[in-house]
Amino acid sequence: MSTRTYDPISPQCVAFLGLGVMGHPMAGHLARAGHQVTVYNRTRAKADAWVGEYGAFNAMAASTPSEAVSGATLVFACVGNDDDLRSVVLGEQGAFAGMAPGAVFVDHTTASAAVARELSTAALPLGLRLIDAPVSGGNLGAVNGALTVMCGGDAAAFARMQPVAMAYSKAVTLLGESGSGQLAKMVNQIAIAGLVQGLAEAIAFGEKAGLDMKAVLGVIGKGAAQSWQMDQRGPTMVEGKFDFGFAVDWMRKDLGLVLDEAQRNGARLPVTALVDQFYADVQATGGRRWDTSSLITRLR
């Protein structure tokens, strides 16, 4: 009996499930890299629109996850939450039902570490492997192919997916066993929540003091206070522009995962819990889809 081998550098038959603000450009990068990409989206019109944009790259759409993954060596997904993930993975029409033994499922959803472990365990008897691989970099990073991907799972499966995922990434790193990618994304969101609140307070303070905050940011951005958030969101916070980037609703979903995990592992996150409530204030004033930098609106 021959053993099927995979060359992760050569073009492959892959599937991508979920074509939201992240998945749409990520799947597009895979198509441009020469892979044969079949996509699935719960709203079929989005899948058809994606094919309309990338059809010249041998791209197709499918009606169900199981149909999309047929023949795929790698299956990528980027959906909303734990339940959305289960809905595209499990069941008669789910991805696992259509994947061939030896295939790898790569989950870019920001979800719980528990669901990553659950689905990884479910994959094993089927001869499949699952890599939990949440991303950082937002829509701009997805569009520019510059995402940072934090992975958990089997090292051999990671070695197969990593070169392919570099089509839309600047770094794809294995951090440990199943669930480690999701836990690392939680660390990322904890750091961002505190940083954005600190930046909002700094700008609001400077404005109350009568300073030209664009000029101030230009100066302190060359010193120890510099950060991506200061460079990219500081000026737009000063201008009161929040119609782009990572939405408050999504951040609250992520911080909910963080706080649930902290309850399980005993971590103390007083600042994160407080900022989560500040985001609830922003939601209550109509800012559910504003960028996360809209924290400053509470302070003006």
C-alpha positions in Angstrom: 0.0 0.0 0.0 1.4 3.4 -1.0 1.6 6.2 1.5 0.4 9.6 0.3 3.1 12.3 0.8 2.6 16.0 1.0 4.9 18.8 -0.2 3.8 21.9 1.6 5.7 24.2 -0.7 4.0 23.0 -4.0 0.5 24.1 -4.8 -2.1 22.1 -2.9 -5.9 21.5 -2.9 -7.1 23.5 0.1 -10.4 24.6 1.6 -11.3 27.8 3.5 -14.4 28.0 5.6 -15.6 31.4 6.6 -15.3 34.5 4.4 -15.7 37.4 6.8 -13.4 40.4 7.1 -10.5 38.2 7.9 -11.3 35.0 5.9 -12.0 36.7 2.6 -8.5 38.2 2.2 -6.8 35.2 3.8 -8.4 32.8 1.3 -7.5 35.2 -1.5 -3.8 35.1 -0.6 -3.9 31.3 -0.8 -5.5 31.5 -4.2 -2.9 34.0 -5.4 -0.1 31.7 -4.1 -1.2 29.1 -6.6 -3.3 26.8 -4.4 -6.6 25.3 -5.6 -9.0 26.9 -3.1 -12.6 25.8 -2.5 -14.5 28.1 -0.1 -17.6 27.8 2.0 -19.5 30.5 3.7 -22.8 30.3 5.6 -24.1 33.1 3.5 -23.6 31.7 0.0 -23.6 35.2 -1.6 -20.3 35.9 0.1 -18.8 32.8 -1.3 -20.0 33.6 -4.8 -18.6 37.1 -4.5 -15.2 35.7 -3.4 -15.2 33.4 -6.4 -16.1 36.3 -8.6 -13.0 38.1 -7.4 -10.6 35.1 -7.4 -12.1 32.7 -10.0 -9.2 33.3 -12.3 -7.0 31.6 -9.8 -8.8 28.2 -10.1 -11.1 29.0 -7.1 -14.5 27.5 -6.4 -17.3 27.6 -3.9 -19.2 24.8 -2.2 -22.6 24.5 -0.6 -21.5 22.7 2.6 -18.3 22.4 4.6 -18.1 18.7 3.8 -18.3 19.4 0.1 -15.7 22.2 0.3 -13.1 20.0 2.0 -13.4 17.0 -0.3 -9.9 16.2 -1.6 -8.2 19.0 0.5 -4.9 18.3 2.2 -5.3 21.4 4.3 -8.6 22.9 5.6 -8.5 26.5 7.0 -11.4 28.1 8.9 -12.1 31.5 10.4 -15.5 31.8 11.9 -17.1 33.7 14.8 -17.0 31.6 18.0 -17.0 28.2 19.6 -20.5 27.3 18.4 -19.9 28.6 14.9 -16.7 26.4 14.8 -18.6 23.3 15.9 -21.2 24.0 13.3 -18.7 23.9 10.4 -16.7 21.0 11.8 -19.1 18.5 13.2 -22.2 16.7 11.9 -23.0 15.0 8.6 -22.3 18.2 6.6 -19.3 19.2 8.7 -15.7 19.4 7.6 -14.6 16.3 9.5 -17.2 14.2 7.6 -15.6 15.2 4.3 -11.9 15.2 5.1 -9.7 12.3 4.1 -7.4 10.7 6.7 -4.1 12.5 6.8 -5.6 15.9 6.2 -5.0 18.8 8.6 -7.7 21.3 9.9 -6.3 24.7 10.7 -8.6 26.8 12.9 -8.0 30.6 12.7 -11.1 31.4 14.8 -10.4 33.2 18.1 -12.2 30.6 20.3 -11.7 28.9 23.6 -8.8 26.6 24.4 -11.4 24.1 25.5 -13.0 23.8 22.1 -9.6 23.5 20.5 -8.9 20.5 22.7 -12.4 19.1 22.1 -12.1 19.1 18.4 -8.5 18.0 18.3 -9.6 14.9 20.3 -12.5 14.3 17.9 -10.2 14.5 15.0 -7.8 11.8 16.1 -10.0 8.7 15.6 -10.7 9.9 12.0 -7.0 10.1 11.2 -7.1 13.9 11.1 -5.1 16.6 12.9 -6.2 20.0 14.2 -4.1 23.0 14.7 -5.6 25.9 16.7 -4.1 29.0 15.1 -5.7 32.3 16.1 -4.3 35.4 14.4 -3.3 38.9 15.4 -3.1 41.9 13.0 -6.7 42.6 12.2 -8.2 43.2 8.8 -5.3 45.3 7.7 -2.9 42.5 8.5 -5.1 40.0 6.6 -5.3 42.2 3.5 -1.6 42.9 3.5 -0.6 39.2 4.2 1.1 40.2 7.4 -0.7 38.3 10.2 0.9 36.8 13.2 -0.3 33.3 13.8 -0.2 31.6 17.2 -0.5 27.8 17.0 -1.1 24.8 19.2 -1.1 21.1 18.2 0.9 18.3 16.7 4.4 19.3 15.4 4.2 17.2 12.2 0.8 18.7 11.3 2.2 22.2 12.0 5.1 21.6 9.8 2.7 20.9 6.9 0.5 23.9 7.4 3.1 26.5 8.3 4.6 27.1 4.8 1.2 27.4 3.3 -0.1 29.8 6.0 2.8 32.1 5.3 0.8 33.2 2.2 -1.0 35.6 4.5 1.3 35.8 7.5 4.6 37.3 8.6 5.0 34.8 11.4 3.5 31.4 12.1 4.7 29.8 15.3 4.0 26.6 17.2 3.7 27.3 20.9 2.8 24.0 22.4 0.1 21.3 22.5 -3.5 21.7 21.5 -5.1 24.9 23.0 -1.8 26.7 23.2 -2.5 28.9 20.2 -5.8 30.1 21.8 -4.2 30.7 25.1 -1.5 32.8 23.4 -4.2 34.9 21.7 -5.7 35.5 25.1 -2.3 36.8 26.3 -2.3 39.1 23.3 -5.7 40.5 24.0 -4.9 41.1 27.7 -1.9 43.1 26.6 -3.8 45.1 24.0 -6.7 45.9 26.4 -4.5 47.5 29.0 -2.4 49.3 26.4 -5.4 50.9 24.6 -6.9 52.1 27.8 -3.6 53.6 28.8 -3.3 55.3 25.5 -6.8 56.6 25.7 -6.2 58.1 29.2 -2.9 59.7 28.0 -4.6 61.4 25.0 -7.6 62.5 27.1 -5.2 63.9 29.7 -3.2 65.8 27.2 -6.2 67.3 25.6 -7.5 68.5 28.9 -4.1 70.1 29.5 -4.4 72.0 26.2 -1.6 70.1 24.4 -1.4 69.5 20.6 -1.7 65.8 21.0 -0.7 64.9 17.4 2.6 66.7 18.1 2.9 65.1 21.5 2.4 61.6 20.0 5.0 62.3 17.4 7.5 63.0 20.1 6.7 60.3 22.7 6.3 57.8 19.8 10.0 58.0 19.3 10.7 56.9 22.9 9.8 54.2 25.4 6.0 54.8 25.1 6.0 53.8 21.4 3.7 50.9 20.4 1.8 49.8 17.3 -1.4 51.1 18.9 0.2 54.5 19.4 1.5 54.7 15.8 -1.6 53.4 14.1 -4.5 54.4 16.4 -3.2 57.4 18.4 -3.7 59.9 15.6 -7.1 58.6 14.7 -8.1 58.6 18.4 -7.2 62.3 18.4 -9.4 62.8 15.3 -12.3 60.9 16.8 -12.3 58.3 13.9 -13.4 54.8 14.9 -14.9 53.4 11.7 -12.2 50.8 11.0 -10.1 48.0 12.6 -11.1 45.5 15.3 -14.7 46.1 16.5 -15.7 46.5 20.2 -18.1 43.6 19.9 -15.3 41.3 18.8 -13.0 42.5 21.6 -15.7 41.9 24.2 -16.1 38.3 22.8 -12.4 37.8 23.1 -12.2 39.3 26.6 -15.0 37.0 27.7 -12.9 34.0 26.7 -10.0 35.5 28.6 -12.0 36.0 31.8 -13.6 32.6 31.6 -10.1 31.0 31.2 -8.8 33.1 34.1 -11.6 31.7 36.3 -10.4 28.2 35.5 -6.7 28.7 35.9 -6.8 31.2 38.8 -5.1 34.1 37.1 -5.9 37.6 38.5 -6.8 40.1 35.8 -8.2 43.2 37.5 -7.2 45.6 34.7 -8.6 43.4 32.0 -11.9 42.9 33.8 -12.2 46.7 34.3 -11.4 47.4 30.6 -14.0 44.8 29.6 -16.6 46.8 31.5 -15.4 50.0 29.8 -16.0 48.4 26.5 -19.5 47.5 27.7 -20.0 51.3 28.3 -18.9 51.9 24.7 -21.4 49.3 23.4 -24.2 50.9 25.4 -23.6 54.3 23.7 -23.9 52.7 20.2 -20.3 51.8 19.6 -20.6 48.1 19.1 -18.9 48.2 15.7 -16.5 51.0 16.4 -12.8 50.2 16.5 -11.4 49.2 20.0 -9.6 52.6 20.2 -13.0 54.1 20.8 -12.4 53.6 24.6 -11.4 57.3 24.5 -15.0 58.3 23.9 -15.7 57.5 27.6 -13.2 60.1 28.7 -14.3 63.1 26.6 
